[in-house]
Amino acid sequence: MLKAKIASITNDKATISFEDGQTLIVSTASIEGTPKAGADVACVLASLGSEDAGRTRLAQDLLNELLKA
């Protein structure tokens, strides 16, 4: 899971900023929840056909974060 922030939103497009300085522009419709500038987001990248493995990885990462708290 890649942690990032929504840097800005313009015309239904969100600019996502990653910790290493890279950015990605996506449609706000592709972001679950209510996207707003400054919000933390998580990105999961998975090759086509391995989406289930990507969801499993996300679930494990979230569970590990909860157990730390």
CHARMM internal coordinates of N, CA and C (Angstrom, degrees):
IC EDIT
DIST 1 N 1 CA 1.4460
DIST 1 CA 1 C 1.5243
ANGL 1 N 1 CA 1 C 107.35
DIST 1 C 2 N 1.3127
ANGL 1 CA 1 C 2 N 115.77
DIHE 1 N 1 CA 1 C 2 N 130.67
DIST 2 N 2 CA 1.4489
ANGL 1 C 2 N 2 CA 121.72
DIHE 1 CA 1 C 2 N 2 CA 177.32
DIST 2 CA 2 C 1.5231
ANGL 2 N 2 CA 2 C 108.97
DIHE 1 C 2 N 2 CA 2 C -99.41
DIST 2 C 3 N 1.3046
ANGL 2 CA 2 C 3 N 116.69
DIHE 2 N 2 CA 2 C 3 N 127.66
DIST 3 N 3 CA 1.4609
ANGL 2 C 3 N 3 CA 120.51
DIHE 2 CA 2 C 3 N 3 CA 178.42
DIST 3 CA 3 C 1.5210
ANGL 3 N 3 CA 3 C 108.30
DIHE 2 C 3 N 3 CA 3 C -91.19
DIST 3 C 4 N 1.3327
ANGL 3 CA 3 C 4 N 115.19
DIHE 3 N 3 CA 3 C 4 N 139.95
DIST 4 N 4 CA 1.4576
ANGL 3 C 4 N 4 CA 120.61
DIHE 3 CA 3 C 4 N 4 CA -178.49
DIST 4 CA 4 C 1.5180
ANGL 4 N 4 CA 4 C 108.98
DIHE 3 C 4 N 4 CA 4 C -153.80
DIST 4 C 5 N 1.3309
ANGL 4 CA 4 C 5 N 115.78
DIHE 4 N 4 CA 4 C 5 N 178.56
DIST 5 N 5 CA 1.4646
ANGL 4 C 5 N 5 CA 122.82
DIHE 4 CA 4 C 5 N 5 CA 176.80
DIST 5 CA 5 C 1.5148
ANGL 5 N 5 CA 5 C 108.87
DIHE 4 C 5 N 5 CA 5 C -131.28
DIST 5 C 6 N 1.3276
ANGL 5 CA 5 C 6 N 115.07
DIHE 5 N 5 CA 5 C 6 N 150.17
DIST 6 N 6 CA 1.4582
ANGL 5 C 6 N 6 CA 119.16
DIHE 5 CA 5 C 6 N 6 CA 171.59
DIST 6 CA 6 C 1.5164
ANGL 6 N 6 CA 6 C 105.94
DIHE 5 C 6 N 6 CA 6 C -80.37
DIST 6 C 7 N 1.3272
ANGL 6 CA 6 C 7 N 116.35
DIHE 6 N 6 CA 6 C 7 N 113.01
DIST 7 N 7 CA 1.4601
ANGL 6 C 7 N 7 CA 121.17
DIHE 6 CA 6 C 7 N 7 CA -177.61
DIST 7 CA 7 C 1.5221
ANGL 7 N 7 CA 7 C 111.11
DIHE 6 C 7 N 7 CA 7 C -77.76
DIST 7 C 8 N 1.3348
ANGL 7 CA 7 C 8 N 115.97
DIHE 7 N 7 CA 7 C 8 N -40.80
DIST 8 N 8 CA 1.4600
ANGL 7 C 8 N 8 CA 119.57
DIHE 7 CA 7 C 8 N 8 CA -179.19
DIST 8 CA 8 C 1.5186
ANGL 8 N 8 CA 8 C 109.60
DIHE 7 C 8 N 8 CA 8 C -161.85
DIST 8 C 9 N 1.3289
ANGL 8 CA 8 C 9 N 114.28
DIHE 8 N 8 CA 8 C 9 N 161.60
DIST 9 N 9 CA 1.4575
ANGL 8 C 9 N 9 CA 121.06
DIHE 8 CA 8 C 9 N 9 CA 175.64
DIST 9 CA 9 C 1.5237
ANGL 9 N 9 CA 9 C 107.39
DIHE 8 C 9 N 9 CA 9 C -131.51
DIST 9 C 10 N 1.3279
ANGL 9 CA 9 C 10 N 115.69
DIHE 9 N 9 CA 9 C 10 N 126.97
DIST 10 N 10 CA 1.4545
ANGL 9 C 10 N 10 CA 122.06
DIHE 9 CA 9 C 10 N 10 CA 179.79
DIST 10 CA 10 C 1.5230
ANGL 10 N 10 CA 10 C 109.15
DIHE 9 C 10 N 10 CA 10 C -141.74
DIST 10 C 11 N 1.3330
ANGL 10 CA 10 C 11 N 116.24
DIHE 10 N 10 CA 10 C 11 N 124.85
DIST 11 N 11 CA 1.4710
ANGL 10 C 11 N 11 CA 121.01
DIHE 10 CA 10 C 11 N 11 CA 176.46
DIST 11 CA 11 C 1.5233
ANGL 11 N 11 CA 11 C 112.74
DIHE 10 C 11 N 11 CA 11 C 50.88
DIST 11 C 12 N 1.3085
ANGL 11 CA 11 C 12 N 117.90
DIHE 11 N 11 CA 11 C 12 N 51.54
DIST 12 N 12 CA 1.4655
ANGL 11 C 12 N 12 CA 123.80
DIHE 11 CA 11 C 12 N 12 CA 178.68
DIST 12 CA 12 C 1.5261
ANGL 12 N 12 CA 12 C 113.94
DIHE 11 C 12 N 12 CA 12 C 62.34
DIST 12 C 13 N 1.3263
ANGL 12 CA 12 C 13 N 117.66
DIHE 12 N 12 CA 12 C 13 N 21.50
DIST 13 N 13 CA 1.4603
ANGL 12 C 13 N 13 CA 123.08
DIHE 12 CA 12 C 13 N 13 CA 174.90
DIST 13 CA 13 C 1.5242
ANGL 13 N 13 CA 13 C 108.15
DIHE 12 C 13 N 13 CA 13 C -121.89
DIST 13 C 14 N 1.3237
ANGL 13 CA 13 C 14 N 116.33
DIHE 13 N 13 CA 13 C 14 N 133.23
DIST 14 N 14 CA 1.4610
ANGL 13 C 14 N 14 CA 121.60
DIHE 13 CA 13 C 14 N 14 CA 178.49
DIST 14 CA 14 C 1.5213
ANGL 14 N 14 CA 14 C 109.40
DIHE 13 C 14 N 14 CA 14 C -108.41
DIST 14 C 15 N 1.3144
ANGL 14 CA 14 C 15 N 115.73
DIHE 14 N 14 CA 14 C 15 N 134.73
DIST 15 N 15 CA 1.4562
ANGL 14 C 15 N 15 CA 121.38
DIHE 14 CA 14 C 15 N 15 CA 173.55
DIST 15 CA 15 C 1.5155
ANGL 15 N 15 CA 15 C 107.27
DIHE 14 C 15 N 15 CA 15 C -96.75
DIST 15 C 16 N 1.3242
ANGL 15 CA 15 C 16 N 115.44
DIHE 15 N 15 CA 15 C 16 N 117.57
DIST 16 N 16 CA 1.4611
ANGL 15 C 16 N 16 CA 122.70
DIHE 15 CA 15 C 16 N 16 CA -178.74
DIST 16 CA 16 C 1.5279
ANGL 16 N 16 CA 16 C 108.02
DIHE 15 C 16 N 16 CA 16 C -98.68
DIST 16 C 17 N 1.3366
ANGL 16 CA 16 C 17 N 117.66
DIHE 16 N 16 CA 16 C 17 N 126.74
DIST 17 N 17 CA 1.4621
ANGL 16 C 17 N 17 CA 122.36
DIHE 16 CA 16 C 17 N 17 CA 179.23
DIST 17 CA 17 C 1.5200
ANGL 17 N 17 CA 17 C 109.60
DIHE 16 C 17 N 17 CA 17 C -108.41
DIST 17 C 18 N 1.3280
ANGL 17 CA 17 C 18 N 115.68
DIHE 17 N 17 CA 17 C 18 N 127.95
DIST 18 N 18 CA 1.4540
ANGL 17 C 18 N 18 CA 121.92
DIHE 17 CA 17 C 18 N 18 CA 179.04
DIST 18 CA 18 C 1.5255
ANGL 18 N 18 CA 18 C 110.19
DIHE 17 C 18 N 18 CA 18 C -94.81
DIST 18 C 19 N 1.3202
ANGL 18 CA 18 C 19 N 116.79
DIHE 18 N 18 CA 18 C 19 N 163.83
DIST 19 N 19 CA 1.4588
ANGL 18 C 19 N 19 CA 122.66
DIHE 18 CA 18 C 19 N 19 CA -176.46
DIST 19 CA 19 C 1.5286
ANGL 19 N 19 CA 19 C 112.95
DIHE 18 C 19 N 19 CA 19 C -59.65
DIST 19 C 20 N 1.3378
ANGL 19 CA 19 C 20 N 117.55
DIHE 19 N 19 CA 19 C 20 N -27.38
DIST 20 N 20 CA 1.4645
ANGL 19 C 20 N 20 CA 120.43
DIHE 19 CA 19 C 20 N 20 CA -178.83
DIST 20 CA 20 C 1.5220
ANGL 20 N 20 CA 20 C 112.92
DIHE 19 C 20 N 20 CA 20 C -89.22
DIST 20 C 21 N 1.3361
ANGL 20 CA 20 C 21 N 117.24
DIHE 20 N 20 CA 20 C 21 N 6.04
DIST 21 N 21 CA 1.4544
ANGL 20 C 21 N 21 CA 121.10
DIHE 20 CA 20 C 21 N 21 CA 177.28
DIST 21 CA 21 C 1.5198
ANGL 21 N 21 CA 21 C 115.55
DIHE 20 C 21 N 21 CA 21 C 95.59
DIST 21 C 22 N 1.3232
ANGL 21 CA 21 C 22 N 117.43
DIHE 21 N 21 CA 21 C 22 N -10.85
DIST 22 N 22 CA 1.4585
ANGL 21 C 22 N 22 CA 119.70
DIHE 21 CA 21 C 22 N 22 CA 178.35
DIST 22 CA 22 C 1.5179
ANGL 22 N 22 CA 22 C 110.35
DIHE 21 C 22 N 22 CA 22 C -72.62
DIST 22 C 23 N 1.3336
ANGL 22 CA 22 C 23 N 115.97
DIHE 22 N 22 CA 22 C 23 N 154.12
DIST 23 N 23 CA 1.4570
ANGL 22 C 23 N 23 CA 120.40
DIHE 22 CA 22 C 23 N 23 CA 178.67
DIST 23 CA 23 C 1.5192
ANGL 23 N 23 CA 23 C 110.28
DIHE 22 C 23 N 23 CA 23 C -128.55
DIST 23 C 24 N 1.3109
ANGL 23 CA 23 C 24 N 114.56
DIHE 23 N 23 CA 23 C 24 N 158.04
DIST 24 N 24 CA 1.4544
ANGL 23 C 24 N 24 CA 122.86
DIHE 23 CA 23 C 24 N 24 CA 178.76
DIST 24 CA 24 C 1.5178
ANGL 24 N 24 CA 24 C 107.10
DIHE 23 C 24 N 24 CA 24 C -141.02
DIST 24 C 25 N 1.3322
ANGL 24 CA 24 C 25 N 117.14
DIHE 24 N 24 CA 24 C 25 N 133.53
DIST 25 N 25 CA 1.4559
ANGL 24 C 25 N 25 CA 120.82
DIHE 24 CA 24 C 25 N 25 CA 178.62
DIST 25 CA 25 C 1.5242
ANGL 25 N 25 CA 25 C 108.13
DIHE 24 C 25 N 25 CA 25 C -106.15
DIST 25 C 26 N 1.3320
ANGL 25 CA 25 C 26 N 116.13
DIHE 25 N 25 CA 25 C 26 N 124.91
DIST 26 N 26 CA 1.4650
ANGL 25 C 26 N 26 CA 122.12
DIHE 25 CA 25 C 26 N 26 CA -178.58
DIST 26 CA 26 C 1.5231
ANGL 26 N 26 CA 26 C 109.61
DIHE 25 C 26 N 26 CA 26 C -132.69
DIST 26 C 27 N 1.3053
ANGL 26 CA 26 C 27 N 115.45
DIHE 26 N 26 CA 26 C 27 N 160.60
DIST 27 N 27 CA 1.4567
ANGL 26 C 27 N 27 CA 120.95
DIHE 26 CA 26 C 27 N 27 CA 174.56
DIST 27 CA 27 C 1.5248
ANGL 27 N 27 CA 27 C 108.79
DIHE 26 C 27 N 27 CA 27 C -68.72
DIST 27 C 28 N 1.3264
ANGL 27 CA 27 C 28 N 117.14
DIHE 27 N 27 CA 27 C 28 N 139.10
DIST 28 N 28 CA 1.4635
ANGL 27 C 28 N 28 CA 119.30
DIHE 27 CA 27 C 28 N 28 CA 177.91
DIST 28 CA 28 C 1.5231
ANGL 28 N 28 CA 28 C 110.89
DIHE 27 C 28 N 28 CA 28 C -64.03
DIST 28 C 29 N 1.3357
ANGL 28 CA 28 C 29 N 117.46
DIHE 28 N 28 CA 28 C 29 N -24.06
DIST 29 N 29 CA 1.4638
ANGL 28 C 29 N 29 CA 120.77
DIHE 28 CA 28 C 29 N 29 CA 178.26
DIST 29 CA 29 C 1.5285
ANGL 29 N 29 CA 29 C 111.72
DIHE 28 C 29 N 29 CA 29 C -66.04
DIST 29 C 30 N 1.3314
ANGL 29 CA 29 C 30 N 117.41
DIHE 29 N 29 CA 29 C 30 N -21.16
DIST 30 N 30 CA 1.4697
ANGL 29 C 30 N 30 CA 120.37
DIHE 29 CA 29 C 30 N 30 CA -179.68
DIST 30 CA 30 C 1.5193
ANGL 30 N 30 CA 30 C 112.86
DIHE 29 C 30 N 30 CA 30 C -86.81
DIST 30 C 31 N 1.3265
ANGL 30 CA 30 C 31 N 117.41
DIHE 30 N 30 CA 30 C 31 N 0.36
DIST 31 N 31 CA 1.4668
ANGL 30 C 31 N 31 CA 121.71
DIHE 30 CA 30 C 31 N 31 CA 179.89
DIST 31 CA 31 C 1.5227
ANGL 31 N 31 CA 31 C 108.73
DIHE 30 C 31 N 31 CA 31 C -103.31
DIST 31 C 32 N 1.3214
ANGL 31 CA 31 C 32 N 116.38
DIHE 31 N 31 CA 31 C 32 N 122.79
DIST 32 N 32 CA 1.4605
ANGL 31 C 32 N 32 CA 120.92
DIHE 31 CA 31 C 32 N 32 CA 178.03
DIST 32 CA 32 C 1.5272
ANGL 32 N 32 CA 32 C 109.40
DIHE 31 C 32 N 32 CA 32 C -69.70
DIST 32 C 33 N 1.3127
ANGL 32 CA 32 C 33 N 116.08
DIHE 32 N 32 CA 32 C 33 N 147.29
DIST 33 N 33 CA 1.4597
ANGL 32 C 33 N 33 CA 120.64
DIHE 32 CA 32 C 33 N 33 CA -179.70
DIST 33 CA 33 C 1.5199
ANGL 33 N 33 CA 33 C 110.02
DIHE 32 C 33 N 33 CA 33 C 86.83
DIST 33 C 34 N 1.3292
ANGL 33 CA 33 C 34 N 115.62
DIHE 33 N 33 CA 33 C 34 N -158.46
DIST 34 N 34 CA 1.4568
ANGL 33 C 34 N 34 CA 121.56
DIHE 33 CA 33 C 34 N 34 CA 179.97
DIST 34 CA 34 C 1.5198
ANGL 34 N 34 CA 34 C 108.61
DIHE 33 C 34 N 34 CA 34 C -108.37
DIST 34 C 35 N 1.3265
ANGL 34 CA 34 C 35 N 117.35
DIHE 34 N 34 CA 34 C 35 N 100.16
DIST 35 N 35 CA 1.4659
ANGL 34 C 35 N 35 CA 118.84
DIHE 34 CA 34 C 35 N 35 CA -177.85
DIST 35 CA 35 C 1.5217
ANGL 35 N 35 CA 35 C 111.78
DIHE 34 C 35 N 35 CA 35 C -69.66
DIST 35 C 36 N 1.3408
ANGL 35 CA 35 C 36 N 115.30
DIHE 35 N 35 CA 35 C 36 N 137.96
DIST 36 N 36 CA 1.4633
ANGL 35 C 36 N 36 CA 120.84
DIHE 35 CA 35 C 36 N 36 CA 175.32
DIST 36 CA 36 C 1.5191
ANGL 36 N 36 CA 36 C 108.11
DIHE 35 C 36 N 36 CA 36 C -150.36
DIST 36 C 37 N 1.3108
ANGL 36 CA 36 C 37 N 115.90
DIHE 36 N 36 CA 36 C 37 N 152.36
DIST 37 N 37 CA 1.4555
ANGL 36 C 37 N 37 CA 121.19
DIHE 36 CA 36 C 37 N 37 CA -179.25
DIST 37 CA 37 C 1.5284
ANGL 37 N 37 CA 37 C 109.99
DIHE 36 C 37 N 37 CA 37 C -58.22
DIST 37 C 38 N 1.3209
ANGL 37 CA 37 C 38 N 115.60
DIHE 37 N 37 CA 37 C 38 N 136.09
DIST 38 N 38 CA 1.4609
ANGL 37 C 38 N 38 CA 121.59
DIHE 37 CA 37 C 38 N 38 CA 179.92
DIST 38 CA 38 C 1.5141
ANGL 38 N 38 CA 38 C 114.47
DIHE 37 C 38 N 38 CA 38 C 91.89
DIST 38 C 39 N 1.3303
ANGL 38 CA 38 C 39 N 117.07
DIHE 38 N 38 CA 38 C 39 N -11.62
DIST 39 N 39 CA 1.4671
ANGL 38 C 39 N 39 CA 120.21
DIHE 38 CA 38 C 39 N 39 CA -178.54
DIST 39 CA 39 C 1.5268
ANGL 39 N 39 CA 39 C 110.97
DIHE 38 C 39 N 39 CA 39 C -72.63
DIST 39 C 40 N 1.3294
ANGL 39 CA 39 C 40 N 115.73
DIHE 39 N 39 CA 39 C 40 N 142.65
DIST 40 N 40 CA 1.4616
ANGL 39 C 40 N 40 CA 121.24
DIHE 39 CA 39 C 40 N 40 CA 174.07
DIST 40 CA 40 C 1.5164
ANGL 40 N 40 CA 40 C 108.96
DIHE 39 C 40 N 40 CA 40 C -76.49
DIST 40 C 41 N 1.3255
ANGL 40 CA 40 C 41 N 116.27
DIHE 40 N 40 CA 40 C 41 N 142.70
DIST 41 N 41 CA 1.4593
ANGL 40 C 41 N 41 CA 121.79
DIHE 40 CA 40 C 41 N 41 CA 176.44
DIST 41 CA 41 C 1.5298
ANGL 41 N 41 CA 41 C 108.92
DIHE 40 C 41 N 41 CA 41 C -136.68
DIST 41 C 42 N 1.3067
ANGL 41 CA 41 C 42 N 115.58
DIHE 41 N 41 CA 41 C 42 N 160.19
DIST 42 N 42 CA 1.4624
ANGL 41 C 42 N 42 CA 122.03
DIHE 41 CA 41 C 42 N 42 CA 175.68
DIST 42 CA 42 C 1.5188
ANGL 42 N 42 CA 42 C 107.77
DIHE 41 C 42 N 42 CA 42 C -122.44
DIST 42 C 43 N 1.3103
ANGL 42 CA 42 C 43 N 116.16
DIHE 42 N 42 CA 42 C 43 N 136.30
DIST 43 N 43 CA 1.4588
ANGL 42 C 43 N 43 CA 121.20
DIHE 42 CA 42 C 43 N 43 CA 178.97
DIST 43 CA 43 C 1.5212
ANGL 43 N 43 CA 43 C 108.88
DIHE 42 C 43 N 43 CA 43 C -116.52
DIST 43 C 44 N 1.3098
ANGL 43 CA 43 C 44 N 114.72
DIHE 43 N 43 CA 43 C 44 N 133.42
DIST 44 N 44 CA 1.4533
ANGL 43 C 44 N 44 CA 120.78
DIHE 43 CA 43 C 44 N 44 CA 176.07
DIST 44 CA 44 C 1.5158
ANGL 44 N 44 CA 44 C 107.15
DIHE 43 C 44 N 44 CA 44 C -119.05
DIST 44 C 45 N 1.3099
ANGL 44 CA 44 C 45 N 116.61
DIHE 44 N 44 CA 44 C 45 N 121.88
DIST 45 N 45 CA 1.4546
ANGL 44 C 45 N 45 CA 121.29
DIHE 44 CA 44 C 45 N 45 CA 179.07
DIST 45 CA 45 C 1.5182
ANGL 45 N 45 CA 45 C 108.25
DIHE 44 C 45 N 45 CA 45 C -105.86
DIST 45 C 46 N 1.3243
ANGL 45 CA 45 C 46 N 115.39
DIHE 45 N 45 CA 45 C 46 N 129.83
DIST 46 N 46 CA 1.4631
ANGL 45 C 46 N 46 CA 119.60
DIHE 45 CA 45 C 46 N 46 CA -179.14
DIST 46 CA 46 C 1.5171
ANGL 46 N 46 CA 46 C 108.95
DIHE 45 C 46 N 46 CA 46 C -142.21
DIST 46 C 47 N 1.3021
ANGL 46 CA 46 C 47 N 116.49
DIHE 46 N 46 CA 46 C 47 N 138.99
DIST 47 N 47 CA 1.4626
ANGL 46 C 47 N 47 CA 121.14
DIHE 46 CA 46 C 47 N 47 CA 175.09
DIST 47 CA 47 C 1.5188
ANGL 47 N 47 CA 47 C 109.06
DIHE 46 C 47 N 47 CA 47 C -66.36
DIST 47 C 48 N 1.3285
ANGL 47 CA 47 C 48 N 115.45
DIHE 47 N 47 CA 47 C 48 N 148.14
DIST 48 N 48 CA 1.4624
ANGL 47 C 48 N 48 CA 118.57
DIHE 47 CA 47 C 48 N 48 CA 176.24
DIST 48 CA 48 C 1.5211
ANGL 48 N 48 CA 48 C 109.92
DIHE 47 C 48 N 48 CA 48 C -54.79
DIST 48 C 49 N 1.2889
ANGL 48 CA 48 C 49 N 115.88
DIHE 48 N 48 CA 48 C 49 N 133.11
DIST 49 N 49 CA 1.4591
ANGL 48 C 49 N 49 CA 121.54
DIHE 48 CA 48 C 49 N 49 CA -178.36
DIST 49 CA 49 C 1.5198
ANGL 49 N 49 CA 49 C 113.16
DIHE 48 C 49 N 49 CA 49 C 96.61
DIST 49 C 50 N 1.3388
ANGL 49 CA 49 C 50 N 117.12
DIHE 49 N 49 CA 49 C 50 N -14.22
DIST 50 N 50 CA 1.4669
ANGL 49 C 50 N 50 CA 118.95
DIHE 49 CA 49 C 50 N 50 CA -179.95
DIST 50 CA 50 C 1.5275
ANGL 50 N 50 CA 50 C 110.79
DIHE 49 C 50 N 50 CA 50 C -118.22
DIST 50 C 51 N 1.3257
ANGL 50 CA 50 C 51 N 117.07
DIHE 50 N 50 CA 50 C 51 N 26.85
DIST 51 N 51 CA 1.4562
ANGL 50 C 51 N 51 CA 121.55
DIHE 50 CA 50 C 51 N 51 CA -179.28
DIST 51 CA 51 C 1.5175
ANGL 51 N 51 CA 51 C 112.35
DIHE 50 C 51 N 51 CA 51 C -60.64
DIST 51 C 52 N 1.3412
ANGL 51 CA 51 C 52 N 117.69
DIHE 51 N 51 CA 51 C 52 N -36.72
DIST 52 N 52 CA 1.4627
ANGL 51 C 52 N 52 CA 120.65
DIHE 51 CA 51 C 52 N 52 CA 179.00
DIST 52 CA 52 C 1.5293
ANGL 52 N 52 CA 52 C 110.89
DIHE 51 C 52 N 52 CA 52 C -62.47
DIST 52 C 53 N 1.3091
ANGL 52 CA 52 C 53 N 116.60
DIHE 52 N 52 CA 52 C 53 N -40.07
DIST 53 N 53 CA 1.4643
ANGL 52 C 53 N 53 CA 120.25
DIHE 52 CA 52 C 53 N 53 CA 177.87
DIST 53 CA 53 C 1.5255
ANGL 53 N 53 CA 53 C 110.07
DIHE 52 C 53 N 53 CA 53 C -64.95
DIST 53 C 54 N 1.3215
ANGL 53 CA 53 C 54 N 117.11
DIHE 53 N 53 CA 53 C 54 N -37.33
DIST 54 N 54 CA 1.4590
ANGL 53 C 54 N 54 CA 120.91
DIHE 53 CA 53 C 54 N 54 CA 177.60
DIST 54 CA 54 C 1.5118
ANGL 54 N 54 CA 54 C 111.81
DIHE 53 C 54 N 54 CA 54 C -64.70
DIST 54 C 55 N 1.3325
ANGL 54 CA 54 C 55 N 116.93
DIHE 54 N 54 CA 54 C 55 N -41.39
DIST 55 N 55 CA 1.4706
ANGL 54 C 55 N 55 CA 120.59
DIHE 54 CA 54 C 55 N 55 CA 178.07
DIST 55 CA 55 C 1.5251
ANGL 55 N 55 CA 55 C 110.55
DIHE 54 C 55 N 55 CA 55 C -66.42
DIST 55 C 56 N 1.3266
ANGL 55 CA 55 C 56 N 117.18
DIHE 55 N 55 CA 55 C 56 N -38.13
DIST 56 N 56 CA 1.4650
ANGL 55 C 56 N 56 CA 121.12
DIHE 55 CA 55 C 56 N 56 CA 177.87
DIST 56 CA 56 C 1.5245
ANGL 56 N 56 CA 56 C 110.09
DIHE 55 C 56 N 56 CA 56 C -63.05
DIST 56 C 57 N 1.3172
ANGL 56 CA 56 C 57 N 116.53
DIHE 56 N 56 CA 56 C 57 N -42.94
DIST 57 N 57 CA 1.4694
ANGL 56 C 57 N 57 CA 121.30
DIHE 56 CA 56 C 57 N 57 CA 179.19
DIST 57 CA 57 C 1.5240
ANGL 57 N 57 CA 57 C 110.29
DIHE 56 C 57 N 57 CA 57 C -62.60
DIST 57 C 58 N 1.3274
ANGL 57 CA 57 C 58 N 117.12
DIHE 57 N 57 CA 57 C 58 N -42.84
DIST 58 N 58 CA 1.4611
ANGL 57 C 58 N 58 CA 121.08
DIHE 57 CA 57 C 58 N 58 CA 178.67
DIST 58 CA 58 C 1.5270
ANGL 58 N 58 CA 58 C 109.97
DIHE 57 C 58 N 58 CA 58 C -61.81
DIST 58 C 59 N 1.3294
ANGL 58 CA 58 C 59 N 117.37
DIHE 58 N 58 CA 58 C 59 N -44.68
DIST 59 N 59 CA 1.4642
ANGL 58 C 59 N 59 CA 121.22
DIHE 58 CA 58 C 59 N 59 CA 179.64
DIST 59 CA 59 C 1.5298
ANGL 59 N 59 CA 59 C 110.68
DIHE 58 C 59 N 59 CA 59 C -61.17
DIST 59 C 60 N 1.3301
ANGL 59 CA 59 C 60 N 117.29
DIHE 59 N 59 CA 59 C 60 N -41.86
DIST 60 N 60 CA 1.4591
ANGL 59 C 60 N 60 CA 120.70
DIHE 59 CA 59 C 60 N 60 CA 179.34
DIST 60 CA 60 C 1.5293
ANGL 60 N 60 CA 60 C 111.10
DIHE 59 C 60 N 60 CA 60 C -65.13
DIST 60 C 61 N 1.3278
ANGL 60 CA 60 C 61 N 117.08
DIHE 60 N 60 CA 60 C 61 N -42.20
DIST 61 N 61 CA 1.4589
ANGL 60 C 61 N 61 CA 120.75
DIHE 60 CA 60 C 61 N 61 CA 179.36
DIST 61 CA 61 C 1.5236
ANGL 61 N 61 CA 61 C 111.14
DIHE 60 C 61 N 61 CA 61 C -63.41
DIST 61 C 62 N 1.3355
ANGL 61 CA 61 C 62 N 116.77
DIHE 61 N 61 CA 61 C 62 N -42.83
DIST 62 N 62 CA 1.4617
ANGL 61 C 62 N 62 CA 120.20
DIHE 61 CA 61 C 62 N 62 CA 179.26
DIST 62 CA 62 C 1.5305
ANGL 62 N 62 CA 62 C 111.30
DIHE 61 C 62 N 62 CA 62 C -65.50
DIST 62 C 63 N 1.3168
ANGL 62 CA 62 C 63 N 116.66
DIHE 62 N 62 CA 62 C 63 N -40.79
DIST 63 N 63 CA 1.4620
ANGL 62 C 63 N 63 CA 120.17
DIHE 62 CA 62 C 63 N 63 CA 178.84
DIST 63 CA 63 C 1.5321
ANGL 63 N 63 CA 63 C 110.02
DIHE 62 C 63 N 63 CA 63 C -63.63
DIST 63 C 64 N 1.3092
ANGL 63 CA 63 C 64 N 116.97
DIHE 63 N 63 CA 63 C 64 N -42.84
DIST 64 N 64 CA 1.4722
ANGL 63 C 64 N 64 CA 119.84
DIHE 63 CA 63 C 64 N 64 CA 178.02
DIST 64 CA 64 C 1.5213
ANGL 64 N 64 CA 64 C 111.54
DIHE 63 C 64 N 64 CA 64 C -61.24
DIST 64 C 65 N 1.3245
ANGL 64 CA 64 C 65 N 118.22
DIHE 64 N 64 CA 64 C 65 N -39.84
DIST 65 N 65 CA 1.4673
ANGL 64 C 65 N 65 CA 120.97
DIHE 64 CA 64 C 65 N 65 CA 177.34
DIST 65 CA 65 C 1.5210
ANGL 65 N 65 CA 65 C 111.39
DIHE 64 C 65 N 65 CA 65 C -64.40
DIST 65 C 66 N 1.3365
ANGL 65 CA 65 C 66 N 117.07
DIHE 65 N 65 CA 65 C 66 N -40.13
DIST 66 N 66 CA 1.4582
ANGL 65 C 66 N 66 CA 120.76
DIHE 65 CA 65 C 66 N 66 CA 178.75
DIST 66 CA 66 C 1.5273
ANGL 66 N 66 CA 66 C 111.48
DIHE 65 C 66 N 66 CA 66 C -65.25
DIST 66 C 67 N 1.3215
ANGL 66 CA 66 C 67 N 116.45
DIHE 66 N 66 CA 66 C 67 N -38.63
DIST 67 N 67 CA 1.4605
ANGL 66 C 67 N 67 CA 119.79
DIHE 66 CA 66 C 67 N 67 CA -178.85
DIST 67 CA 67 C 1.5213
ANGL 67 N 67 CA 67 C 112.39
DIHE 66 C 67 N 67 CA 67 C -70.73
DIST 67 C 68 N 1.3248
ANGL 67 CA 67 C 68 N 118.01
DIHE 67 N 67 CA 67 C 68 N -24.29
DIST 68 N 68 CA 1.4704
ANGL 67 C 68 N 68 CA 121.76
DIHE 67 CA 67 C 68 N 68 CA 176.81
DIST 68 CA 68 C 1.5228
ANGL 68 N 68 CA 68 C 111.21
DIHE 67 C 68 N 68 CA 68 C -70.47
DIST 68 C 69 N 1.3341
ANGL 68 CA 68 C 69 N 116.31
DIHE 68 N 68 CA 68 C 69 N -31.44
DIST 69 N 69 CA 1.4826
ANGL 68 C 69 N 69 CA 120.41
DIHE 68 CA 68 C 69 N 69 CA -173.79
DIST 69 CA 69 C 1.4853
ANGL 69 N 69 CA 69 C 113.42
DIHE 68 C 69 N 69 CA 69 C -72.13
END
COOR INIT
IC SEED 1 N 1 CA 1 C
IC BUILD
